[in-house]
Amino acid sequence: MSDKRKEVKMSKTVAVNISADDLWEIVGPGFSEAGKWSTAVDHSEGHGEGKFDGASCDTRSCDLSAKGFSSVNEKITEYDAPNRTMAFDIVDGMPGFVTYTNNRTVITDLGNGKSKAELQITMHMKPLMGTLVGGFLKKNLSNLIDSALDDLKVYAETGKPSLRKQERMKKLLAKAA
C-alpha cells in the first residue's frame, strides 16, 4: 500500500549579529520562553525535566496569535547542544488533516560574532485536504517563519522584543484590563 500523505517541507534562514553560542541560548536552553520574543506566541511554558542533556524541559505549550490556531503542545525530539541543533514535534493543536509536524532549528557559527538560524519545517497532511488547502497552509507557514526569524533576530541583537511583538503585548494587556 502506498503512502498517500501530502508532504510540505520548508526551510528558511536569517543571519544574526551575535555569536552562535548566544543565539543557541535563546532557542535551545530558552526553548520554553518563545513567548518573550515571538509575535506568533502570546504565552509559552515548558514542562518536564529535560530528558535531553542541556534541555530545560521536555515539552512546551504555547498560546498562539497565529491565524487559524489558538494553542499547540510541542515535544522535543532532538536536542544536540554541542552542534546547536534541536527539533520538536507539534503533538496537539494542529488542524485534523495535519497528521505530523516537525520543526527543526540549526544554529551555525558564521565567525566574527555572527551566526545563522535555520528553521526547517516538515508537515504531513491527509491527501484530500492536503491537496485542497496545502498551498494556503504553506503560504501561511512561510509568513509565520519569516515573522519568527525576524522576531528572533531583533530579540537576539537588542535583547528586546520586535516592535510587532511589543504591539501584540500591548493588545493583550489592554484586553486583560
MARBA-3410 file (N, C-alpha, C, O; in Angstrom, 1 decimal):
177
0.8,-1.2,0.0,0.0,0.0,0.0,0.9,1.2,0.0,1.8,1.4,0.8 ~ 0.6,2.1,-0.9,1.5,3.3,-1.0,1.0,4.4,0.0,-0.2,4.5,0.4 ~ 2.0,5.2,0.4,1.7,6.3,1.3,1.1,7.5,0.5,1.8,8.0,-0.4 ~ -0.1,7.9,0.8,-0.8,9.0,0.1,-0.7,10.3,0.7,-1.4,11.3,0.3 ~ 0.0,10.4,1.8,0.1,11.7,2.5,0.7,12.8,1.6,1.6,12.5,0.8
0.3,14.0,1.8,0.9,15.1,1.1,1.9,15.7,2.1,1.6,16.0,3.3 ~ 3.2,15.9,1.6,4.2,16.4,2.5,4.6,17.8,2.0,4.7,18.1,0.8 ~ 4.8,18.7,3.0,5.2,20.0,2.8,6.5,20.2,3.6,6.6,19.9,4.8 ~ 7.6,20.7,2.9,8.8,20.9,3.6,9.2,22.4,3.3,9.0,22.9,2.2 ~ 9.8,23.0,4.3,10.2,24.4,4.1,11.4,24.7,5.0,11.5,24.1,6.1
12.3,25.5,4.5,13.5,25.9,5.2,13.8,27.3,4.9,13.9,27.7,3.8 ~ 14.1,28.1,6.0,14.4,29.5,5.8,15.5,29.8,6.8,15.6,29.2,7.9 ~ 16.3,30.8,6.5,17.4,31.2,7.4,17.4,32.7,7.6,16.9,33.5,6.8 ~ 18.1,33.1,8.7,18.4,34.5,8.9,19.8,34.6,9.6,20.2,33.8,10.4 ~ 20.5,35.6,9.1,21.8,35.9,9.7,21.6,36.9,10.9,20.8,37.8,10.8
22.3,36.6,12.0,22.2,37.4,13.2,23.5,37.9,13.7,24.5,37.2,13.6 ~ 23.6,39.1,14.1,24.8,39.7,14.6,25.1,39.5,16.0,25.4,40.4,16.8 ~ 25.1,38.2,16.4,25.6,37.8,17.7,26.2,36.4,17.5,26.0,35.8,16.5 ~ 26.9,35.9,18.5,27.6,34.7,18.4,26.6,33.5,18.3,25.5,33.6,18.8 ~ 27.0,32.4,17.7,26.2,31.2,17.6,25.9,30.7,19.0,24.7,30.2,19.3
26.8,30.8,20.0,26.5,30.3,21.3,25.4,31.2,22.0,24.5,30.6,22.7 ~ 25.5,32.5,21.8,24.5,33.4,22.4,23.1,33.1,21.7,22.1,33.1,22.4 ~ 23.1,32.9,20.4,21.8,32.6,19.7,21.2,31.3,20.2,20.0,31.2,20.3 ~ 22.1,30.3,20.3,21.7,29.0,20.8,21.0,29.1,22.2,20.0,28.4,22.4 ~ 21.5,29.9,23.1,20.9,30.1,24.4,19.5,30.5,24.3,18.7,30.1,25.1
19.1,31.3,23.3,17.7,31.7,23.1,16.8,30.6,22.6,15.7,30.4,23.2 ~ 17.3,29.8,21.6,16.4,28.8,21.0,16.6,27.4,21.7,15.6,26.7,21.6 ~ 17.7,27.1,22.3,17.9,25.8,22.9,17.5,25.9,24.3,16.4,25.5,24.7 ~ 18.4,26.3,25.3,18.0,26.4,26.7,16.8,27.3,26.9,16.1,27.1,27.9 ~ 16.6,28.3,26.1,15.5,29.2,26.2,14.2,28.7,25.5,13.3,29.5,25.3
14.2,27.5,25.0,13.0,26.9,24.3,11.7,27.3,24.9,10.7,27.6,24.2 ~ 11.6,27.2,26.2,10.3,27.4,26.9,9.9,28.8,26.9,8.7,29.2,27.2 ~ 10.8,29.7,26.5,10.5,31.2,26.6,10.2,31.9,25.3,10.4,33.1,25.2 ~ 9.7,31.2,24.3,9.5,31.8,23.0,8.4,32.9,23.1,8.4,33.8,22.2 ~ 7.6,32.8,24.0,6.5,33.9,24.2,7.1,35.2,24.5,6.4,36.2,24.4
8.4,35.3,25.0,9.1,36.5,25.2,9.4,37.3,24.0,9.5,38.5,24.0 ~ 9.6,36.6,22.9,10.1,37.3,21.7,9.3,37.0,20.4,9.4,37.8,19.4 ~ 8.6,35.9,20.3,7.9,35.6,19.1,6.5,36.2,19.0,5.7,35.9,19.9 ~ 6.2,37.0,18.0,4.9,37.6,17.9,3.8,36.6,17.8,2.7,36.8,18.3 ~ 4.1,35.4,17.2,3.0,34.4,17.0,2.7,33.7,18.3,1.7,33.0,18.4
3.6,33.8,19.3,3.4,33.1,20.6,3.0,34.1,21.7,3.9,34.9,22.1 ~ 1.8,34.1,22.1,1.4,35.0,23.2,1.9,34.6,24.5,2.2,35.4,25.4 ~ 2.0,33.3,24.8,2.5,32.8,26.0,3.1,31.4,25.8,2.5,30.6,25.0 ~ 4.2,31.1,26.4,4.8,29.7,26.3,5.2,29.3,27.7,5.6,30.1,28.5 ~ 5.1,28.0,27.8,5.5,27.4,29.1,6.1,26.0,28.9,5.6,25.2,28.2
7.3,25.8,29.5,7.9,24.5,29.4,7.4,23.5,30.5,7.0,24.0,31.6 ~ 7.5,22.2,30.2,7.1,21.2,31.1,8.1,20.0,31.1,8.7,19.8,30.1 ~ 8.2,19.4,32.2,9.1,18.2,32.3,10.5,18.6,32.7,10.9,19.8,32.8 ~ 11.3,17.6,32.9,12.6,17.7,33.5,13.7,18.0,32.4,14.8,18.5,32.8 ~ 13.5,17.8,31.2,14.5,17.9,30.2,15.3,16.6,30.0,16.3,16.4,30.5
14.7,15.7,29.2,15.3,14.3,29.0,16.6,14.4,28.2,17.4,13.5,28.3 ~ 16.7,15.4,27.4,17.9,15.6,26.6,18.9,16.4,27.4,18.5,17.4,28.0 ~ 20.2,16.1,27.3,21.2,16.8,28.1,21.3,18.3,27.6,21.5,18.6,26.5 ~ 21.1,19.2,28.6,21.1,20.6,28.3,19.7,21.2,28.1,19.6,22.4,28.1 ~ 18.7,20.4,27.8,17.4,20.9,27.6,16.7,21.3,28.9,16.8,20.6,29.9
16.0,22.4,28.9,15.4,22.9,30.1,14.0,22.3,30.4,13.5,22.4,31.5 ~ 13.5,21.6,29.4,12.2,20.9,29.5,12.0,19.8,28.5,12.9,19.7,27.6 ~ 10.9,19.1,28.6,10.7,18.0,27.6,9.6,18.5,26.5,9.7,18.2,25.4 ~ 8.7,19.3,27.0,7.6,19.7,26.2,7.3,21.2,26.4,7.8,21.8,27.4 ~ 6.6,21.8,25.5,6.2,23.2,25.6,4.8,23.4,25.2,4.4,22.8,24.2
4.0,24.2,25.9,2.7,24.6,25.5,2.7,26.0,25.1,3.4,26.9,25.8 ~ 2.1,26.4,24.0,2.1,27.8,23.5,0.6,28.2,23.2,-0.1,27.5,22.5 ~ 0.3,29.4,23.7,-0.9,30.1,23.3,-0.5,31.0,22.1,0.4,31.7,22.2 ~ -1.2,30.8,21.0,-0.8,31.4,19.8,-1.7,32.6,19.3,-2.8,32.7,19.7 ~ -1.1,33.5,18.6,-1.8,34.6,17.9,-1.9,34.3,16.4,-2.4,35.2,15.7
-1.3,33.2,16.0,-1.2,32.9,14.6,-2.6,32.6,14.0,-3.4,31.9,14.7 ~ -2.9,33.1,12.8,-4.2,32.9,12.2,-4.5,31.4,12.1,-3.8,30.6,11.5 ~ -5.7,31.0,12.6,-6.2,29.7,12.4,-5.7,28.8,13.6,-6.1,27.6,13.6 ~ -5.0,29.3,14.5,-4.5,28.4,15.7,-4.8,29.2,17.0,-4.8,30.4,17.0 ~ -5.0,28.4,18.0,-5.2,29.0,19.3,-4.1,28.6,20.3,-3.5,29.4,21.1
-3.8,27.3,20.3,-2.7,26.8,21.1,-2.2,25.5,20.5,-2.8,24.8,19.8 ~ -0.9,25.2,20.9,-0.3,23.9,20.5,0.6,23.4,21.6,1.0,24.1,22.5 ~ 0.8,22.1,21.6,1.7,21.4,22.5,2.8,20.8,21.7,2.5,20.1,20.7 ~ 4.0,21.0,22.2,5.2,20.5,21.4,6.1,19.6,22.3,6.2,19.9,23.5 ~ 6.7,18.7,21.6,7.6,17.7,22.3,8.9,17.7,21.7,9.0,17.5,20.5
10.0,17.9,22.5,11.3,17.9,21.9,11.7,16.5,21.5,11.5,15.6,22.2 ~ 12.2,16.4,20.2,12.5,15.1,19.7,14.0,15.0,19.4,14.5,13.9,19.2 ~ 14.7,16.1,19.4,16.2,16.1,19.1,16.7,17.3,19.8,16.1,18.4,19.8 ~ 17.8,17.1,20.5,18.5,18.3,21.2,19.9,18.0,21.3,20.4,17.1,22.1 ~ 20.7,18.7,20.5,22.2,18.5,20.4,22.9,19.8,20.7,23.2,20.6,19.8
23.1,20.1,22.0,23.7,21.4,22.4,25.1,21.6,21.7,25.3,22.7,21.2 ~ 26.0,20.6,21.7,27.3,20.9,21.1,27.2,21.3,19.6,28.0,22.1,19.2 ~ 26.2,20.8,18.9,26.1,21.2,17.5,24.9,22.2,17.3,24.6,22.6,16.2 ~ 24.4,22.7,18.4,23.4,23.8,18.4,22.2,23.4,17.4,21.9,24.2,16.5 ~ 21.7,22.2,17.6,20.5,21.7,16.8,19.5,21.2,17.8,19.7,20.5,18.7
18.2,21.5,17.4,17.1,20.9,18.2,15.9,20.8,17.3,15.8,21.5,16.3 ~ 15.0,19.9,17.6,13.8,19.7,16.9,12.7,19.3,17.8,12.9,18.8,18.9 ~ 11.5,19.7,17.4,10.3,19.3,18.2,9.1,19.0,17.2,9.0,19.5,16.1 ~ 8.3,18.1,17.7,7.0,17.8,17.0,5.9,18.5,17.7,5.9,18.7,18.9 ~ 5.0,19.0,16.9,3.7,19.6,17.4,2.8,18.4,17.6,2.4,17.7,16.6
2.5,18.1,18.8,1.7,16.9,19.2,0.2,17.1,19.4,-0.6,16.2,19.5 ~ -0.2,18.4,19.5,-1.6,18.7,19.7,-1.8,20.2,19.3,-1.0,21.0,19.6 ~ -2.9,20.4,18.6,-3.3,21.8,18.3,-3.3,22.1,16.8,-3.7,23.2,16.4 ~ -2.9,21.1,16.0,-2.9,21.3,14.5,-4.3,20.9,14.0,-5.0,20.2,14.6 ~ -4.6,21.5,12.8,-5.9,21.0,12.2,-5.9,19.5,12.0,-4.9,18.9,11.8
-7.1,18.9,12.0,-7.2,17.5,11.9,-6.6,16.8,10.7,-6.2,15.7,10.8 ~ -6.5,17.6,9.6,-6.0,17.0,8.4,-4.5,17.0,8.4,-3.8,16.4,7.5 ~ -3.8,17.6,9.4,-2.4,17.6,9.5,-2.0,16.4,10.4,-2.4,16.4,11.6 ~ -1.3,15.5,9.9,-1.0,14.2,10.7,0.4,14.3,11.4,0.6,13.5,12.2 ~ 1.2,15.2,11.0,2.6,15.2,11.5,3.2,16.6,11.2,3.1,17.1,10.1
3.8,17.2,12.3,4.5,18.5,12.1,5.8,18.4,12.9,5.8,18.2,14.1 ~ 6.9,18.7,12.3,8.2,18.7,12.9,8.9,20.0,12.6,8.9,20.4,11.4 ~ 9.4,20.7,13.6,10.2,21.9,13.4,11.6,21.6,13.9,11.8,21.1,15.0 ~ 12.6,22.0,13.1,14.0,21.8,13.4,14.7,23.1,13.3,14.5,23.8,12.3 ~ 15.5,23.4,14.3,16.3,24.7,14.3,17.8,24.3,14.3,18.2,23.5,15.2
18.6,24.9,13.5,20.0,24.7,13.4,20.7,26.1,13.5,20.4,27.0,12.7 ~ 21.6,26.2,14.5,22.3,27.5,14.6,23.7,27.2,14.1,24.4,26.3,14.6 ~ 24.2,28.1,13.2,25.5,27.9,12.6,26.4,29.2,13.0,25.9,30.3,12.9 ~ 27.6,28.9,13.3,28.6,29.9,13.6,29.1,30.5,12.2,29.6,29.7,11.4 ~ 29.0,31.8,12.0,29.5,32.4,10.8,30.8,33.1,11.0,31.4,33.7,10.1
31.3,33.1,12.3,32.6,33.7,12.6,32.4,35.2,12.9,31.3,35.8,12.6 ~ 33.3,35.8,13.5,33.3,37.3,13.8,32.1,37.7,14.6,31.5,38.8,14.4 ~ 31.6,36.8,15.5,30.5,37.2,16.4,29.2,37.2,15.6,28.2,37.8,16.1 ~ 29.1,36.5,14.5,27.9,36.4,13.7,27.4,34.9,13.6,28.3,34.0,13.7 ~ 26.1,34.7,13.4,25.6,33.4,13.3,24.4,33.4,12.4,24.0,34.4,11.9
23.9,32.2,12.1,22.8,32.0,11.3,21.8,31.0,12.0,22.2,30.0,12.5 ~ 20.5,31.3,11.9,19.5,30.4,12.4,18.7,29.9,11.2,18.3,30.7,10.3 ~ 18.6,28.6,11.1,17.8,28.0,10.1,16.6,27.2,10.7,16.8,26.4,11.6 ~ 15.4,27.5,10.2,14.2,26.9,10.6,13.8,25.9,9.5,13.6,26.4,8.4 ~ 13.6,24.7,9.8,13.1,23.7,8.9,11.8,23.1,9.4,11.7,22.7,10.5
10.8,23.1,8.5,9.5,22.5,8.9,9.2,21.4,7.9,9.3,21.5,6.7 ~ 8.7,20.3,8.5,8.2,19.2,7.7,6.8,18.9,8.2,6.6,18.8,9.4 ~ 5.8,18.9,7.3,4.4,18.6,7.7,3.8,17.6,6.7,4.0,17.6,5.5 ~ 3.1,16.7,7.3,2.3,15.7,6.5,0.8,16.0,6.7,0.4,16.3,7.8 ~ 0.1,15.9,5.6,-1.3,16.1,5.6,-2.1,15.0,5.0,-1.5,14.3,4.1
-3.3,14.8,5.4,-4.2,13.8,4.7,-4.3,14.2,3.2,-4.3,15.4,2.9 ~ -4.4,13.2,2.3,-4.3,13.5,0.9,-5.4,14.5,0.4,-4.9,15.5,-0.2 ~ -6.6,14.4,0.6,-7.6,15.3,0.0,-7.5,16.7,0.6,-7.4,17.6,-0.2 ~ -7.5,16.8,1.9,-7.4,18.2,2.5,-6.0,18.8,2.2,-5.9,20.0,2.0 ~ -5.0,17.9,2.2,-3.6,18.4,1.9,-3.6,19.0,0.5,-2.9,20.1,0.3
-4.3,18.4,-0.4,-4.3,18.9,-1.8,-5.1,20.2,-1.9,-4.7,21.2,-2.5 ~ -6.3,20.2,-1.2,-7.2,21.4,-1.2,-6.6,22.6,-0.5,-6.7,23.7,-1.0 ~ -6.0,22.4,0.7,-5.5,23.6,1.4,-4.0,23.6,1.6,-3.5,24.5,2.3 ~ -3.3,22.7,1.1,-1.8,22.6,1.3,-1.1,23.9,0.9,-0.2,24.4,1.6 ~ -1.5,24.4,-0.3,-0.8,25.7,-0.8,-1.1,26.8,0.2,-0.2,27.6,0.4
-2.3,27.0,0.6,-2.7,28.0,1.5,-1.9,27.9,2.9,-1.4,28.9,3.4 ~ -1.9,26.7,3.4,-1.2,26.4,4.6,0.3,26.7,4.5,1.0,27.3,5.3 ~ 0.9,26.3,3.3,2.3,26.5,3.1,2.6,28.0,3.0,3.6,28.5,3.6 ~ 1.7,28.8,2.4,1.9,30.3,2.4,1.9,30.9,3.8,2.7,31.7,4.1 ~ 0.9,30.4,4.6,0.8,30.9,6.0,2.0,30.5,6.8,2.5,31.4,7.5
2.5,29.3,6.6,3.7,28.9,7.3,4.9,29.7,6.9,5.7,30.1,7.7 ~ 5.0,30.0,5.6,6.1,30.8,5.1,6.1,32.2,5.8,7.1,32.6,6.2 ~ 4.9,32.8,5.9,4.8,34.1,6.5,5.1,34.0,8.0,5.8,34.9,8.6 ~ 4.7,32.9,8.7,5.0,32.7,10.1,6.5,32.5,10.4,7.0,33.1,11.3 ~ 7.1,31.8,9.5,8.6,31.6,9.6,9.3,32.9,9.4,10.2,33.2,10.2
8.9,33.6,8.4,9.6,34.9,8.2,9.4,35.8,9.4,10.4,36.4,9.8 ~ 8.2,35.9,10.0,8.0,36.7,11.2,8.8,36.2,12.4,9.4,37.0,13.1 ~ 8.8,34.9,12.6,9.6,34.3,13.7,11.1,34.6,13.5,11.7,34.9,14.5 ~ 11.6,34.4,12.3,13.0,34.7,12.1,13.4,36.2,12.4,14.4,36.5,13.0 ~ 12.5,37.1,11.9,12.7,38.5,12.1,12.6,38.8,13.6,13.5,39.5,14.2
11.6,38.2,14.3,11.5,38.4,15.7,12.7,37.9,16.5,13.2,38.6,17.4 ~ 13.2,36.8,16.1,14.4,36.2,16.7,15.6,37.1,16.5,16.3,37.3,17.5 ~ 15.8,37.6,15.3,16.9,38.4,15.0,16.9,39.7,15.9,17.9,40.1,16.5 ~ 15.8,40.4,15.9,15.6,41.6,16.7,15.9,41.3,18.2,16.7,42.0,18.8 ~ 15.3,40.3,18.7,15.4,39.9,20.1,16.9,39.6,20.5,17.5,40.0,21.5
17.5,38.8,19.6,18.9,38.4,19.8,19.9,39.5,19.8,20.8,39.6,20.6 ~ 19.6,40.5,18.9,20.6,41.6,18.7,20.3,42.7,19.7,21.3,43.5,20.0 ~ 19.1,42.9,20.1,18.8,44.0,21.0,18.4,43.6,22.4,18.5,44.5,23.3 ~ 18.0,42.4,22.7,17.6,42.0,24.0,16.1,42.4,24.2,15.6,42.2,25.3 ~ 15.5,43.0,23.2,14.1,43.4,23.4,13.3,42.8,22.3,13.8,42.5,21.2
12.0,42.6,22.5,11.1,42.1,21.5,11.0,43.1,20.3,11.2,44.3,20.5 ~ 10.6,42.5,19.2,10.4,43.4,18.0,9.3,44.3,18.2,8.5,44.1,19.1 ~ 9.2,45.4,17.4,8.1,46.3,17.5,6.8,45.6,17.3,5.8,45.9,18.0 ~ 6.7,44.7,16.4,5.5,43.9,16.1,5.1,43.1,17.4,3.9,43.1,17.8 ~ 6.1,42.5,18.1,5.8,41.7,19.3,5.3,42.7,20.4,4.4,42.4,21.2
6.0,43.9,20.5,5.6,44.8,21.5,4.2,45.3,21.3,3.4,45.5,22.3 ~ 3.8,45.5,20.1,2.4,45.9,19.8,1.4,44.8,20.2,0.4,45.1,20.8 ~ 1.8,43.6,19.9,0.9,42.4,20.3,0.8,42.4,21.8,-0.3,42.1,22.3 ~ 1.9,42.6,22.5,1.8,42.6,24.0,0.9,43.7,24.5,0.2,43.4,25.5 ~ 1.0,44.8,23.9,0.1,45.9,24.3,-1.4,45.6,24.2,-2.2,45.9,25.0
-1.7,44.9,23.0,-3.1,44.5,22.8,-3.5,43.5,23.8,-4.7,43.5,24.3 ~ -2.7,42.6,24.1,-3.0,41.5,25.2,-3.3,42.2,26.5,-4.2,41.8,27.2 ~ -2.4,43.1,26.9,-2.6,43.8,28.2,-3.9,44.6,28.2,-4.6,44.7,29.2 ~ -4.2,45.3,27.1,-5.4,46.1,27.0,-6.7,45.2,27.1,-7.7,45.5,27.7 ~ -6.6,44.0,26.5,-7.7,43.0,26.6,-7.9,42.5,28.0,-9.0,42.3,28.4
-6.8,42.3,28.7,-6.8,41.7,30.0,-7.4,42.8,31.1,-7.9,42.4,32.1 ~ -7.2,44.1,30.8,-7.6,45.1,31.7,-9.1,45.3,31.7,-9.6,46.2,32.5
END
